[in-house]
Amino acid sequence: LELHLQRCQQLSVTVLTDHQDLSNTELKTVTNSTAPQQYRIRAKLRTYKPQKLHQSIKLHCSKCNSLQEVPDRDDFDFVLHGSAGTAPNPELHNTSWYESVTWTTQDQKQREIAIHFVKHDEMLQYPEDTLLMIEGGTLKEIWKLTKRFKCVIPVRSTEDDLELLDLSAPFLLQGNVKYYGCKQCSTPKPMKSLSSMAAEQHPSWEPTEIAQVLGIELLQYVFIMKFTLVDETGSLNAYNFDY
């Protein structure tokens, strides 16, 4: 797409070929009309934004209609470092619906890590079907887990339950995809809310269902670009917005 856009800028004229049954309409007429209307235009591409394609990916909340930038690796790492200061609470280990494993790292910081494997029918599932929760893990350790297990949720201990991290971090990782929740519209629930899904006959661990159970308004990845089109009568900003 980026190469195509660059090529379009080099041409004297770009034709948008939708609505072949319609005659061409001048941009001045389009801008002076009341939406919604259908037009076929013949125009030149003056500019497009953003210039780098990866910057076109945003996170969108369908409830409050907000848009935000996708957090980068450093943002996630910062949240993880902050949560690592809270040691796992041993009273929250090995419950009726998850099995816990803990250890202390051999590095200078000697971090305490706890992984809680959610059970189904009182048994652990195969790795490719398993949802697990991790406390005190680094970004590198979490990515290793996502390569083997179906779902990974970073958590921290409270006195009474496990809870999600700050929603600046993904609340769920599945493969190489990070899922985020809207800070404004979400009302995070404690992790024990997942026990109802674990009790299902065939828990699917789908992100949309996990988000709903945990009180998270799921943000969706969207693709957004702005094109400025011109002809001899005026200019028009065209926006592309797609899931």
Beta strands, then each sheet from edge to edge (+ up, - down):
strand 1: 14-15
strand 2: 42-49
strand 3: 57-60
strand 4: 67-69
strand 5: 98-104
strand 6: 112-120
strand 7: 123-124
strand 8: 131-135
strand 9: 151-157
strand 10: 162-164
strand 11: 172-174
strand 12: 177-179
strand 13: 220-231
strand 14: 234-242
sheet 1: 1+ 2- 13+ 3- 4+
sheet 2: 1+ 2- 13+ 14-
sheet 3: 5+ 6- 7+
sheet 4: 5+ 6- 8+ 9+ 10-
sheet 5: 11+ 12-
end
